[in-house]
Each structure stands twice: as structure tokens, then as C-alpha cells.
Amino acid sequence: MKPIHKLAAVALPIGLAAIIGVATQAQSGVKGEITIWAWGDPIKALKTVDDSFSKAFPNVTLKYVQKSPNDVNQGLKLAISAGSGAPDVLLIADSDLAQFVSLGGLTDVTTQTKPYLKRMNAYKWNAATLKGRVYSMPWDSGPVAMYYRRDVFQKAGVDINSIKTWDDYLKAAQIIKSKTGAKMLPLSKARNDSRFFETLLWQQGIGYTNKDGAVILDKDARAKVALDLLVKLFKDDLTADFESWTDPWYKTIAEGEIATLPMASWMGGFLKSWIAPKTVGQWGIVPLPTFSGSRARTSNDGGSHLAIPELSKNKEAAWAYIEYHLGRNESQLTMYKATDIFPSLESTYKDPMFNEPDAFFAGQKSRQIFAEAIKTVPNATVYTADYPEINGLMTLELQKMATGKQSAADALKNAANAIRERTRRK
């Protein structure tokens, strides 16, 4: 592959040069238009850094194309198939990244990312790496905590600090339901998407497969522990049965009809900006409850990377853009402050803004909570190259379980067998 950078021996790396404001030959030589594909909130975040980027790279023109995550994925697949039509930079969700790495449609950036390997959350490189080569740059991570409604807990007379384990969570859910009528969390039965189940797997340090790729859903007892929690929530009518990311789901959250949201750091920005902006001061954040025998009080859900398609016609400018936006503390902090997209760049966590009180969360230091959580996110094999297919197969069996058509054990057995058959895994 043609190298992205051609720097003189004495030239500074592009990102470092930009940080200290030195106009290097490499910077002045980077030019042309690059097209970036991403979806709504991430584009807003990236644009908060663009004025600064344009001063450092005045000869680079940026063109954003807003697409849904699914359209980004489909567009890239079509471009790879056709041999044309790809952007220069694209945003890829962690859950989709490994499949594109395996397809061979992304540019090898092993050399360019080497200075960042120890500066980013270690687990973020897993999906970006194939046979020792790296194909994308981490942007944000998805450390999980439990958002809770202060007003609902107060009305029910439940102390949030009494919830240490998932058993405690179930007991609190019963009290909250009887005292306030509120359900503990929104979780669909017939339209469940398996994301909460995956959060519970990841919390326990497992995925659908082991590190060698063998399916473990029906072999590792921790998978049943996770699914049994969902069974109890459904059986005792402790969930609001609304499909995620729909108007009824938003409404039940905004109107205080649910008590908790065990979700990732990015949810804070959604609550503030468009799901429940009028609920300032009514929310709090605590670590996840634990499972018996487990210490982890966090998990991961989501996250994203920026990558350069192999079909890009301006890889040098594309890498300059990625490195400037994701490799600098200043850039990452600017984006995080604007949108709550939690940085994978660990040096940002030392910035004073992580200790600032957050009015939306009644003065809690919300950023610090997630900075602490990210330190203990377990490694787990959830986002594999065939994750979309695996998730779909698991979702079908989970929905049958949730609607009373099979047991948790049968759901895991049937999902595991379907995954083995469809993916040719052991």
C-alpha cells in the first residue's frame, strides 16, 4: 500500500505539529477535498473542531455527507463491490467495524496509529485489528453506568446507594413499581434488540464466542445468568414494553415513567439535547449493579472509529483529518464537551473539565464517573466480524423467550446452534 505520509526525516508528525502550531512541509503539502460520511450527532461534534483544523491545514476542504449508520455501512459495501463511490473518511460503529476490516475495504493504518496504541482504551483496538494490522482510529468508547431518576426514587423511598447487585436492583424495581407505578427500565419483548443482553454479557467479560471464535452461549453459565435477569424483569412486569428508539420509548423516559437506564456514556448527551431536555436536575448516575461473584460495575455499549476506505483518492488528507480530530486532547475535549461523545484518548481524562459539576445531573461530576468506569471495562468478544448476523440470530431467540415461547436455556441453545450453522463456527 502507498504510505499515507511522506515526511522529511526532520519533520514532525502531523498531529504533533498541529498541536504546537508549527507549519511543517508536510502540513503545507496536504491539500485537496475530502468527503466524510457520518451520522447526525457525530457530524456536529466533528464540526466543532473544523475551524481549528482548517487553520492548520488551509489547503484541505471538507465535505460532510450525513447518512444513517445503516446507510454508511450499505454505502461502503456497495462502493467496495463496485470499486468506486467511497468517501475519504467514514465513521464506523464498533459493532460494525470488524466486518469491514475482514472485508478488506479499509486502508491499513498500522504505522500511523502506532503512536496511539497505548494512549487509547486498550480494548478499542480489538475490532480494528486483523492479523496484527490496524485499519482504523478509535474515536469514542461506550462505558456503561446506570442513569436513574432522582424524583422517582425519592417518591418510592428507595436509596439508590442500596443497589449494589442485580438482585438489589430487582427488589428496588418491585418497590418502585408498587409505590409509583413506574417501571424499572424500558425494554421491549417482541421487538427486543439484544443490546441490554449484550451489555450484561460484556459486564461479565464474555461475548457470543470465546477468544478462539468458538460459540459459548450454551456453554458458559454467565450467558444464562445474563438472560435470567431479563426473564425476571419480564416475568414480574418490571419493564416498559416499548421498542427502543421509537417515540413511545422516548416519551416514557422523558415523562418519568421509568426509573433507570443502564446505558452508555453517550446517552447523557441524548437525554440533554433531545430526549428529555426539560428534566434538568432530575437524573443521577451510579455504577452498574454487579452479578454475584463478579466485581465489574461497568460494561461497554457502542463506540466508534474513523477509517479511510481503500478507495479513497486522498489518503494523506484523510489521515491528517483523522489524526487532528482524534489524536489531540484539545480536539477530543472540544467534541466531548459539545456532545458527550466519550473520548477513547486516555490523556484527556486528566483535564479539569472531567471534574466539573454537571447541572443536568444535579451537580454530579458525570464525566469523572465514566472516566473511572472505563478503567474497568472487561475485555469481551461481542463485536466480531459476523456480529450483525450473530446479533440477528440471538435477537430472534430472545424475542421468543420474552414472549413466553421458550425458556432462557432453550433460547441460548437455539441461538448457539443457529450461529454455528450460519457462521460455520464451532
N, C-alpha and C positions, 0 to 999 in steps of 0.2 A: 504494500500500500504506500502511496506517496505520502511522506510525512506532512503533518499539518503545519508545523513551524519550520522555518528555515532561518535560524537566528545566528548572528555572528557570535563568535566564541566569547566576546566580552559583553554581549547584550544581556540584559535582564529578562527573565521570563515575563511574558505579557502581563500577567496578573500582578506580579510584584512591581513592575514598572508603573502600572496604573495606580497602585496604592501610594507610591512615594512621589508620583507626579513627574516622572522622568519621561521625556519624549524620546523613545528609542527608535532606531531604524526599523525595528520590527513593527512597532506601532504605526509609524508613518506609512509603512508599506502595506498595511492591512486595509483593503478597500473593497467596494462593491456592495450590492444589495443582498441581504439575506432574508429569507422568509421563515417565520416561526409559526408553527402550529401549536395551539394550546386551547384550553377552555377558559371560561369566564374569569373567575377569581384569580387564577394564576397569571392571566394576562395583566390584570390590574396590578398585581404585585410586581411583575417584571417591569412594567412601565414606570414604576416609581424610581427605578434605577437608570432609566434610559437617558435622561439628561446628562447625568454624570458619565455614562458610557460614551455618549456622543462627543463629549469634550475630550475624552481620552482617545477615541477613535473617530475623528471627524469625517473620515472618508468612507465610513460604513453606514449604509442606510438600512433601516429596519422596517420590515413589513409583517404585521401580525395577521394571522387568519384564525378567527375563532371557530372552533369545532368542539363538539361534544367528545368526551373520551372515546366513545364507541366509534365516532366518525374519524377521529385521529387514527385509531387502530385500523379501521377498514381502509382508510385512505392510504396508509402506509403499505398495507398488504397489496392493494391494487397497484401502487407505484412499483413495488418490488417485482410483481408479476409482469407489469408492462415494461419495466426498465426505464421509466421516466415518470415525472409528476410528483416527486417527493419534495418536501421543503428542505431547508438547510439545517434547521434545528426543530426538534419536536419534543413535546412533553409526553412522557410515558409514565403511567401509574405503575407502582411497584408490582402490582398484581398481574400486569400485562407484560412487564419488561422481559422476563426470562424467555417467553415465547419468541420475541423478536430477536433476542440475542441468538437463540438457536436457529432461527430462520436465515441468519447471515446477512440481514439487510442493514446493519448498523456499522458505523466506522469504528475501527479498533483505535481506542484512545489510551492504551496501556501506558505508553511513555508520558503522555500529557497528564494523566491522573496520578502518576507515581508520587508527586509531592503531597498529594491529598489523602493517600491511603490511610495514614494514621491520624489524620485530622478530622475525618468523618466518622460517624457512628459505624462501628465495625460490621454489624450485620447488614448494613445497607449495600455492601459490595457483593453480597451473595448472588442476587438475581442479575447483577450487571456483569458477572464473570463467567467465562466458559473456557475450560482448558487453560487456565492461567492468564487469559487475556481479558481486558476490561473494555466494555463497549458503551459506557455512559457515565455521567457525573451525577452523584446524589444531590438532590435539592432539599427535600423535606422528609422528615420522619413522622411516624404516627404513634407516639407513645400514648397509651390509654390510661385514663383515670375515670373517676365517677363524678359526673356533674349531678348535682342534686338541687331540688327546690327547697330553699330555706323555709318559705312560708308553709309549704305542705308538711314538712317535718315538724315545724313548730305547732301547727294545728293538731297534728296527730300525737304530739307529746313524745316523739321519738328523738333521741340524741344520736346525731349522725356518727359520733365517735364510738357508739356502741356497736357499730357494724364493722367487725374485723374479718369475718369469714362469710362465705356464701350462705352458710346456714343461718348466720345472723341476719343476712340480707332477706332471706325468705321469711323469717319471723317478723322483721320490721315491715315487710310488704303486707303481711296479714293485718297488722295493727293499723297501718296507714289506710288500707282499703276499708276496714271497719269504721275507722274514725272520720275519714274524709271522703271516701268514695273514689279516691284517686288510685290508679293502677301504678305498679312499680316502674314499668317501662313500656314503651310502645314496641310490640313485637308481633308481626303477622304470623298466622298459622298457614293458611292456604297459599300465601304469597311470600313466605319467608325466603330470604336470600342467602342464608347460612353465614352471614358476616359475624353475627354475635357468637355463633358456634365456633367460628374460626378464631375469634378473639379469645375464647375460653381455651381452645387448643393451644394457641400461641402462649398464653399465660403459663401453661404447664410445660412449655418447651418442646412441644411436638407439633407435627403437621399431619397431612394426609399420608405422607410417606416418611421413611427414615432417611438418613443421610445417603444411603446407598440406593435410594429410589424404590425400595420395596414398600408396598401398601401396608399400613399398620392400623387402619381404622378399626378392624375387627380383631386386632391382636394386642393392642396397647390399652390397658384398663383406663388410662387417662381420657381416652376418647369417649368412653361411656360415661365417665364422671361428668364431662362437659355436657353431653346430651341429656343426662339425667337431670341436670339443673333446669334445662329447658322444659323437660317433662313436668317437673314440679311447678314451674311457673305457669304453664298452660293448664295443668290439672286443677290448680287452685284459683284459676281465673284472676291471675295477678298481672296480666299483660293487657295493653290496649291493642286490639286486633286490627291494626291499620298497616297497610303496605308502606314500607319505608320510602321516603322522598316523594310523597304524594300530599295533596292539600289536607286531607284528614289527619295525616301524620304530623304535619306542621302545626295544625290547629290544636291538637291535643297537647303538644309541647308548649305552645305559646300561652295557652289558657290555664296552665297549671293542673291539667288532668292526669299528669304522670308525675312521679316523684323523682326518678333518676334517669340518667342517660350514661351508661357505661360505654364511653366512646373516646375517640382520639382527640388530640390537641386541636386539630382543625375545626372541630365542632364549636369551639368557643367563638371563632370568627363568624360562623354561620348564625349562631344564636344572636350575636350582637348586631349583625348587619341586616339580616332579612328574615330569619325565622321568628325571633322573639325580641326585637329591639326595645320594646316597651317594658321589659322585665328587668331593668337595671336594678341591681342590688338584691334580687330575689334568688340568685343562683350562688352555689358554692361548689368547691371541688375538693375531693378527697381521693386517696389511693384506692384502687380496686380492692374489694374483699378477696381473701385468699381461699384456696381449697385446702382441705385437711392434708397436712404433710407437705404443703408447698409454701415457699416463702415469697414468691414473686407477687407483688401487688401492682403489677402493670402488665401490659401486653403491647402488641402493635396492631394497628389497623390502617392500611393505606400507606401513603407516602409516594414520592415521585422522583423521577430523574429527568435530566435533559440529555438528549442524544443527537448525534449527527447521522442522518441516513447516508449509506454508502453512495447514494445517487446525488448527494449534494454537489453543487458546482462551485461552492466557495467554502471549503472546509476550514481554511485558515481564519476567515472572518467569523465563521460559525463557532470555532473553538474560542476565539477571543471573546465572543459574546457570552458563551457558557462560563468560561473562567472568570470573567469580570462579574457576572451576576451571582455565581455560586461559590467562588473561591475566596471572596473578600468578606471580612467581617462587616464592613460598612454596608455593603450591598445586602447581605443576608439580614442584617438587623433592620435596615430600612424596609425591606419587604415584610419581615415578621411583624414589625410594629403596625404596618398598614393593614395586614390581612390575617394575622395569626397563623400563617403558614410556618410551622416549626422547623428551624434550620437543622440540617444534619451536621453542619460545620461546628464542631465542639468548642472551638475557641471563642465562639460568640457567647457562650453561656457565662463567661466571666464579665460580660458587660453590665454596668449598673442598671440598665433597663430591666434586667431579669429580677431585680429586687424592687421594682416599682409596684405600688399597690394598684389594683385593678378595680375601678368603681363598679363595673358590671358585676363583679363577683364580691361585692360588698367589702372591697378593700383588700381582699386576699392577693398574695403575690402569685398570681396564676402561672406566670412564665416560669418561676422558680420551681413550682410543683412539677411541671413537665420536664424541666432540666434535671431534677432529681430522678424522676421516673425513668428517663431514657438510659440512665446508668445501669439499670437492672432489667432491661428488656431481654428476655431469653432468646436464644437462637432457636429457630423453628423452621421446618421445611413445609411452609404453607404455599408460598408463591413459586411454584415450579414452572417449567416450560409448558406443561399442559394444564396449568392451573384453571384456565377458563372452562375447559371440558370437565375437569375433576369437580370444580365448584358446581357446575350444572348437574352432574350426576348425583352429588351429595344433596343438593337442594331438592331434587325430586323425591328422594327418600325421606328427607327431613320433613317435607310438607306432608307426606303420607303419615308420618309419625304424629305430627302436630294435629292433624285432623282425625286422629284415632284409628287409623287403618293398619298400623303396625306398631310394635314396641321399639324402644330405643335400640335394643340389641339387634333386632331384625333390620332396622334402618341402617345400622353400621355394617352389618353383614352384607346386605343387598348392595349398598353403595360400594363397599370394598370389592365385591365380585364384579360389579359393573365397571369399576375403574380398571381392574385388572384386565377385563375383556377388551375394553375400548382402547386402553393405552399400552397394552402388552407389558405391563409391569408385573412383577412377581407378587 
